[in-house]
Amino acid sequence: MTTATPTPRTREQAGPAAGPGRPSALWPTMRAVWLRELLLFRRYWPAITFGSLIEPLVYMTGFGLGFSRLIDSVQGHPYPQFVGVGMVVTSVLFASAFAGMFESFNRRKYQKIYDAVLCQPVDVWELVTAEGSWIAVKSSVYGTAPLLVTLAIGLPPTPELLLVPLVALVSGFAFALLGMWVSCLVPAIDWLRLVVSGVLTPLVMAAGVFFPLDGLPGWVHAVAAVNPIYHCTQTVRHAAFGTLGAADALHGAVLAGFAALAWYLAVRGMRRRLID
């Protein structure tokens, strides 16, 4: 008994399904993708939850308690709270980017799940949006863990704290889509580790997560200006400390623009890999 491998549609076959004559299948696609992910999540949630929660808490404890003996406060806030709020960003970043890169590569290259989905009247942009939205929700939930710990160690609660999950959701969506696009560029999955070590980690260091960028060389500030992780960090930190201002509107606009660009690149990359 043999199992036939799903064959995705060609551009000519995909075109009419995505054209103006067909109602958008975004919501049915999202519902189907989310249902599948929830069924899978019930099987592996202990392992992924442990890793997603423990790793940032270990970093938070190490940096917070270790450096707090040397650093009394940063920008008027106790250093453990400063780092704890920053760890929200790294938790969202790595949870969403890793899923966008490694999981989407496996599903496209080896498991052929995306080929099976595209055998249905579903367009690539609907598939990408559904996958990205699921990853965004999951990563934003895990990203709140450091914030809860920071509240437990003395962070004063403010009404603006309610905006942190929203910022995490938008950022997680953007980073997930960026990861999906990167997964379309590399020839083998091992190359993704180079992206993590050579791109994501340096960008985190230039985002003000563990230390403020004040007093650093000008080129660091130039990198931060185009670094979406920096804009996410600033928005989350200002919301957590209740110091939101006009500058955060710019940070939010940069994040929204980055999410739109990442969505376009992910759709284009997936279409090239799956259909063209």
C-alpha positions as a Markdown table, in Angstrom:
| # | Residue | x | y | z |
|---|---|---|---|---|
| 1 | Met | 0.0 | 0.0 | 0.0 |
| 2 | Thr | 1.5 | 3.3 | -1.0 |
| 3 | Thr | 0.7 | 6.8 | 0.2 |
| 4 | Ala | 0.4 | 9.5 | -2.4 |
| 5 | Thr | 2.3 | 12.7 | -1.7 |
| 6 | Pro | 0.0 | 15.8 | -2.0 |
| 7 | Thr | 0.9 | 17.9 | -5.1 |
| 8 | Pro | 0.4 | 21.6 | -4.6 |
| 9 | Arg | -1.3 | 23.7 | -7.2 |
| 10 | Thr | 0.6 | 25.4 | -9.9 |
| 11 | Arg | 0.4 | 29.2 | -10.3 |
| 12 | Glu | -2.2 | 28.8 | -13.0 |
| 13 | Gln | -4.3 | 26.5 | -10.7 |
| 14 | Ala | -3.8 | 28.7 | -7.7 |
| 15 | Gly | -4.7 | 31.9 | -9.5 |
| 16 | Pro | -8.5 | 31.4 | -9.9 |
| 17 | Ala | -8.8 | 30.1 | -6.3 |
| 18 | Ala | -7.3 | 33.3 | -5.0 |
| 19 | Gly | -9.0 | 35.6 | -7.4 |
| 20 | Pro | -11.8 | 38.1 | -6.9 |
| 21 | Gly | -14.5 | 35.5 | -7.8 |
| 22 | Arg | -13.7 | 33.4 | -4.7 |
| 23 | Pro | -14.6 | 34.6 | -1.2 |
| 24 | Ser | -11.6 | 34.7 | 1.1 |
| 25 | Ala | -11.0 | 31.5 | 2.9 |
| 26 | Leu | -8.9 | 33.2 | 5.6 |
| 27 | Trp | -11.2 | 32.6 | 8.5 |
| 28 | Pro | -11.9 | 28.9 | 7.6 |
| 29 | Thr | -8.2 | 28.4 | 7.1 |
| 30 | Met | -7.3 | 30.0 | 10.4 |
| 31 | Arg | -9.9 | 27.9 | 12.1 |
| 32 | Ala | -8.6 | 24.7 | 10.6 |
| 33 | Val | -5.0 | 25.5 | 11.3 |
| 34 | Trp | -5.7 | 26.5 | 14.8 |
| 35 | Leu | -7.7 | 23.4 | 15.4 |
| 36 | Arg | -4.9 | 21.2 | 14.1 |
| 37 | Glu | -2.3 | 23.1 | 16.2 |
| 38 | Leu | -4.5 | 22.8 | 19.4 |
| 39 | Leu | -4.8 | 19.1 | 18.9 |
| 40 | Leu | -1.0 | 18.8 | 18.5 |
| 41 | Phe | -0.4 | 21.2 | 21.4 |
| 42 | Arg | -2.3 | 18.9 | 23.7 |
| 43 | Arg | 0.3 | 16.3 | 23.1 |
| 44 | Tyr | 3.5 | 18.3 | 23.5 |
| 45 | Trp | 2.5 | 21.2 | 25.6 |
| 46 | Pro | 4.5 | 20.1 | 28.7 |
| 47 | Ala | 7.8 | 20.1 | 26.9 |
| 48 | Ile | 7.3 | 23.3 | 25.0 |
| 49 | Thr | 5.9 | 25.1 | 28.0 |
| 50 | Phe | 8.8 | 24.1 | 30.2 |
| 51 | Gly | 11.3 | 25.3 | 27.7 |
| 52 | Ser | 9.5 | 28.5 | 26.9 |
| 53 | Leu | 9.0 | 29.4 | 30.6 |
| 54 | Ile | 12.1 | 28.2 | 32.3 |
| 55 | Glu | 14.8 | 29.6 | 29.9 |
| 56 | Pro | 13.8 | 33.2 | 30.3 |
| 57 | Leu | 13.3 | 32.8 | 34.0 |
| 58 | Val | 16.8 | 31.4 | 34.3 |
| 59 | Tyr | 18.3 | 34.3 | 32.4 |
| 60 | Met | 16.1 | 36.7 | 34.4 |
| 61 | Thr | 17.3 | 35.3 | 37.7 |
| 62 | Gly | 20.9 | 35.2 | 36.6 |
| 63 | Phe | 21.1 | 38.7 | 35.3 |
| 64 | Gly | 18.7 | 40.2 | 37.8 |
| 65 | Leu | 20.1 | 38.8 | 41.0 |
| 66 | Gly | 23.7 | 38.6 | 39.8 |
| 67 | Phe | 24.0 | 42.2 | 38.5 |
| 68 | Ser | 21.7 | 43.7 | 41.1 |
| 69 | Arg | 24.6 | 43.4 | 43.5 |
| 70 | Leu | 26.7 | 45.6 | 41.3 |
| 71 | Ile | 23.9 | 47.8 | 39.8 |
| 72 | Asp | 21.5 | 49.5 | 42.1 |
| 73 | Ser | 19.1 | 50.8 | 39.5 |
| 74 | Val | 18.8 | 51.5 | 35.8 |
| 75 | Gln | 16.8 | 54.6 | 34.5 |
| 76 | Gly | 15.3 | 54.9 | 38.0 |
| 77 | His | 14.1 | 51.2 | 38.2 |
| 78 | Pro | 15.6 | 48.3 | 40.1 |
| 79 | Tyr | 17.8 | 46.2 | 37.8 |
| 80 | Pro | 15.8 | 43.0 | 38.3 |
| 81 | Gln | 12.6 | 44.8 | 37.2 |
| 82 | Phe | 14.5 | 46.4 | 34.3 |
| 83 | Val | 15.7 | 43.0 | 33.0 |
| 84 | Gly | 12.5 | 41.2 | 33.8 |
| 85 | Val | 10.5 | 43.5 | 31.6 |
| 86 | Gly | 13.1 | 43.1 | 28.8 |
| 87 | Met | 12.9 | 39.4 | 29.0 |
| 88 | Val | 9.3 | 39.7 | 27.8 |
| 89 | Val | 10.7 | 40.7 | 24.5 |
| 90 | Thr | 13.3 | 38.0 | 24.2 |
| 91 | Ser | 10.7 | 35.3 | 25.2 |
| 92 | Val | 8.3 | 36.5 | 22.5 |
| 93 | Leu | 11.1 | 36.9 | 19.9 |
| 94 | Phe | 12.7 | 33.4 | 20.3 |
| 95 | Ala | 9.4 | 31.6 | 20.7 |
| 96 | Ser | 7.9 | 33.1 | 17.6 |
| 97 | Ala | 11.1 | 33.2 | 15.4 |
| 98 | Phe | 12.1 | 29.7 | 16.2 |
| 99 | Ala | 8.6 | 28.4 | 15.4 |
| 100 | Gly | 8.5 | 30.5 | 12.2 |
| 101 | Met | 11.9 | 29.1 | 11.1 |
| 102 | Phe | 12.2 | 25.6 | 12.2 |
| 103 | Glu | 8.6 | 24.4 | 12.4 |
| 104 | Ser | 7.6 | 26.0 | 9.0 |
| 105 | Phe | 10.8 | 24.5 | 7.4 |
| 106 | Asn | 9.9 | 21.0 | 8.6 |
| 107 | Arg | 6.3 | 21.3 | 7.6 |
| 108 | Arg | 7.2 | 22.6 | 4.1 |
| 109 | Lys | 10.2 | 20.5 | 3.3 |
| 110 | Tyr | 9.8 | 17.2 | 5.1 |
| 111 | Gln | 6.2 | 16.7 | 6.3 |
| 112 | Lys | 4.6 | 18.3 | 3.2 |
| 113 | Ile | 1.8 | 19.7 | 5.4 |
| 114 | Tyr | 1.7 | 22.9 | 3.4 |
| 115 | Asp | 1.4 | 21.0 | 0.1 |
| 116 | Ala | -1.6 | 19.2 | 1.5 |
| 117 | Val | -3.2 | 22.4 | 2.7 |
| 118 | Leu | -2.7 | 24.0 | -0.7 |
| 119 | Cys | -4.5 | 21.1 | -2.4 |
| 120 | Gln | -7.6 | 22.7 | -1.0 |
| 121 | Pro | -9.1 | 26.0 | -2.1 |
| 122 | Val | -6.6 | 27.9 | 0.0 |
| 123 | Asp | -4.2 | 30.5 | -1.1 |
| 124 | Val | -0.6 | 31.0 | 0.2 |
| 125 | Trp | -1.4 | 34.3 | 1.9 |
| 126 | Glu | -4.2 | 32.7 | 3.9 |
| 127 | Leu | -2.0 | 29.8 | 5.0 |
| 128 | Val | 0.8 | 32.2 | 6.0 |
| 129 | Thr | -1.5 | 34.4 | 7.9 |
| 130 | Ala | -3.1 | 31.5 | 9.7 |
| 131 | Glu | 0.2 | 30.0 | 10.7 |
| 132 | Gly | 1.7 | 33.3 | 11.8 |
| 133 | Ser | -1.4 | 34.2 | 13.9 |
| 134 | Trp | -1.2 | 30.9 | 15.8 |
| 135 | Ile | 2.5 | 31.4 | 16.5 |
| 136 | Ala | 1.8 | 35.0 | 17.6 |
| 137 | Val | -0.8 | 34.0 | 20.1 |
| 138 | Lys | 1.2 | 31.2 | 21.5 |
| 139 | Ser | 4.4 | 33.3 | 21.9 |
| 140 | Ser | 2.6 | 36.2 | 23.4 |
| 141 | Val | 1.1 | 34.0 | 26.1 |
| 142 | Tyr | 4.5 | 32.6 | 26.9 |
| 143 | Gly | 6.0 | 36.1 | 26.8 |
| 144 | Thr | 3.9 | 37.2 | 29.7 |
| 145 | Ala | 5.6 | 34.8 | 32.1 |
| 146 | Pro | 8.6 | 37.0 | 32.9 |
| 147 | Leu | 6.2 | 39.9 | 33.4 |
| 148 | Leu | 4.3 | 37.9 | 36.0 |
| 149 | Val | 7.5 | 37.1 | 37.8 |
| 150 | Thr | 8.5 | 40.8 | 37.6 |
| 151 | Leu | 5.2 | 41.7 | 39.2 |
| 152 | Ala | 5.9 | 39.2 | 41.9 |
| 153 | Ile | 9.2 | 40.7 | 42.8 |
| 154 | Gly | 7.9 | 44.2 | 43.1 |
| 155 | Leu | 7.0 | 45.8 | 39.8 |
| 156 | Pro | 4.1 | 48.3 | 40.5 |
| 157 | Pro | 1.0 | 47.4 | 38.5 |
| 158 | Thr | -0.2 | 50.1 | 36.2 |
| 159 | Pro | -3.1 | 50.3 | 33.7 |
| 160 | Glu | -0.6 | 50.4 | 30.8 |
| 161 | Leu | 0.4 | 46.9 | 31.7 |
| 162 | Leu | -2.6 | 45.7 | 29.8 |
| 163 | Leu | -1.0 | 46.9 | 26.6 |
| 164 | Val | 2.0 | 44.6 | 27.0 |
| 165 | Pro | 0.2 | 41.4 | 25.7 |
| 166 | Leu | -1.0 | 43.5 | 22.7 |
| 167 | Val | 2.5 | 44.6 | 21.8 |
| 168 | Ala | 3.7 | 41.0 | 22.3 |
| 169 | Leu | 1.0 | 39.8 | 19.9 |
| 170 | Val | 1.9 | 42.2 | 17.1 |
| 171 | Ser | 5.6 | 41.6 | 17.7 |
| 172 | Gly | 5.2 | 37.8 | 17.8 |
| 173 | Phe | 3.2 | 37.9 | 14.5 |
| 174 | Ala | 6.0 | 39.9 | 12.9 |
| 175 | Phe | 8.9 | 37.7 | 14.2 |
| 176 | Ala | 7.0 | 34.6 | 13.2 |
| 177 | Leu | 6.5 | 35.8 | 9.6 |
| 178 | Leu | 10.2 | 36.9 | 9.5 |
| 179 | Gly | 11.1 | 33.4 | 10.5 |
| 180 | Met | 8.9 | 31.8 | 7.8 |
| 181 | Trp | 10.5 | 34.0 | 5.2 |
| 182 | Val | 14.0 | 33.1 | 6.4 |
| 183 | Ser | 13.0 | 29.4 | 6.2 |
| 184 | Cys | 12.3 | 29.9 | 2.5 |
| 185 | Leu | 15.8 | 31.3 | 1.9 |
| 186 | Val | 18.0 | 28.6 | 3.4 |
| 187 | Pro | 18.9 | 25.4 | 1.5 |
| 188 | Ala | 19.0 | 23.3 | 4.7 |
| 189 | Ile | 17.6 | 23.5 | 8.2 |
| 190 | Asp | 21.1 | 23.7 | 9.8 |
| 191 | Trp | 21.6 | 27.1 | 8.2 |
| 192 | Leu | 18.8 | 28.4 | 10.5 |
| 193 | Arg | 21.2 | 28.1 | 13.5 |
| 194 | Leu | 23.5 | 30.5 | 11.7 |
| 195 | Val | 20.6 | 33.0 | 11.5 |
| 196 | Val | 20.0 | 32.7 | 15.2 |
| 197 | Ser | 23.6 | 33.1 | 16.3 |
| 198 | Gly | 24.6 | 35.6 | 13.6 |
| 199 | Val | 21.5 | 37.8 | 13.3 |
| 200 | Leu | 19.0 | 37.5 | 16.1 |
| 201 | Thr | 21.4 | 37.3 | 19.1 |
| 202 | Pro | 23.4 | 40.4 | 18.0 |
| 203 | Leu | 20.1 | 42.3 | 17.4 |
| 204 | Val | 19.0 | 41.5 | 20.9 |
| 205 | Met | 22.3 | 42.9 | 22.3 |
| 206 | Ala | 21.5 | 46.1 | 20.4 |
| 207 | Ala | 17.9 | 46.3 | 21.6 |
| 208 | Gly | 18.4 | 47.6 | 25.2 |
| 209 | Val | 17.0 | 44.4 | 26.7 |
| 210 | Phe | 19.8 | 43.9 | 29.4 |
| 211 | Phe | 21.3 | 47.3 | 29.5 |
| 212 | Pro | 20.3 | 50.8 | 28.3 |
| 213 | Leu | 21.9 | 52.1 | 25.1 |
| 214 | Asp | 22.7 | 55.5 | 26.6 |
| 215 | Gly | 26.4 | 56.3 | 26.2 |
| 216 | Leu | 27.1 | 53.6 | 23.6 |
| 217 | Pro | 28.7 | 54.5 | 20.3 |
| 218 | Gly | 26.6 | 56.2 | 17.6 |
| 219 | Trp | 26.6 | 53.2 | 15.3 |
| 220 | Val | 24.8 | 51.2 | 18.0 |
| 221 | His | 22.0 | 53.8 | 18.1 |
| 222 | Ala | 21.9 | 53.6 | 14.2 |
| 223 | Val | 21.4 | 49.9 | 14.4 |
| 224 | Ala | 18.7 | 50.3 | 17.1 |
| 225 | Ala | 16.8 | 52.8 | 15.0 |
| 226 | Val | 16.1 | 50.1 | 12.3 |
| 227 | Asn | 16.0 | 47.2 | 14.8 |
| 228 | Pro | 12.4 | 46.1 | 15.5 |
| 229 | Ile | 13.5 | 44.3 | 18.6 |
| 230 | Tyr | 14.6 | 47.7 | 20.0 |
| 231 | His | 11.2 | 49.3 | 19.3 |
| 232 | Cys | 9.4 | 46.4 | 20.9 |
| 233 | Thr | 11.6 | 46.6 | 23.9 |
| 234 | Gln | 11.0 | 50.3 | 24.4 |
| 235 | Thr | 7.2 | 50.0 | 24.0 |
| 236 | Val | 7.0 | 47.0 | 26.4 |
| 237 | Arg | 9.2 | 48.7 | 29.0 |
| 238 | His | 7.4 | 52.0 | 28.8 |
| 239 | Ala | 4.0 | 50.2 | 29.1 |
| 240 | Ala | 5.2 | 48.1 | 32.0 |
| 241 | Phe | 6.6 | 51.1 | 33.9 |
| 242 | Gly | 3.7 | 53.4 | 33.1 |
| 243 | Thr | 5.8 | 55.9 | 31.2 |
| 244 | Leu | 4.2 | 55.7 | 27.7 |
| 245 | Gly | 4.7 | 58.9 | 25.7 |
| 246 | Ala | 4.5 | 60.3 | 22.2 |
| 247 | Ala | 7.7 | 58.4 | 21.1 |
| 248 | Asp | 5.9 | 55.1 | 21.7 |
| 249 | Ala | 3.5 | 55.9 | 18.8 |
| 250 | Leu | 6.6 | 55.9 | 16.6 |
| 251 | His | 7.7 | 52.6 | 18.1 |
| 252 | Gly | 4.3 | 51.1 | 17.5 |
| 253 | Ala | 4.2 | 52.4 | 13.9 |
| 254 | Val | 7.6 | 50.8 | 13.2 |
| 255 | Leu | 6.4 | 47.5 | 14.6 |
| 256 | Ala | 3.3 | 47.6 | 12.5 |
| 257 | Gly | 5.3 | 48.5 | 9.4 |
| 258 | Phe | 7.7 | 45.7 | 10.1 |
| 259 | Ala | 4.9 | 43.2 | 10.6 |
| 260 | Ala | 3.4 | 44.2 | 7.2 |
| 261 | Leu | 6.8 | 43.9 | 5.5 |
| 262 | Ala | 7.4 | 40.5 | 7.1 |
| 263 | Trp | 4.0 | 39.3 | 6.0 |
| 264 | Tyr | 4.7 | 40.4 | 2.4 |
| 265 | Leu | 8.1 | 38.7 | 2.4 |
| 266 | Ala | 6.8 | 35.5 | 4.0 |
| 267 | Val | 3.9 | 35.2 | 1.5 |
| 268 | Arg | 6.3 | 35.8 | -1.4 |
| 269 | Gly | 8.8 | 33.4 | -0.2 |
| 270 | Met | 6.3 | 30.6 | 0.5 |
| 271 | Arg | 4.6 | 31.2 | -2.9 |
| 272 | Arg | 8.0 | 30.8 | -4.6 |
| 273 | Arg | 8.8 | 27.6 | -2.7 |
| 274 | Leu | 5.3 | 26.0 | -2.8 |
| 275 | Ile | 3.9 | 27.0 | -6.2 |
| 276 | Asp | 6.2 | 28.8 | -8.6 |
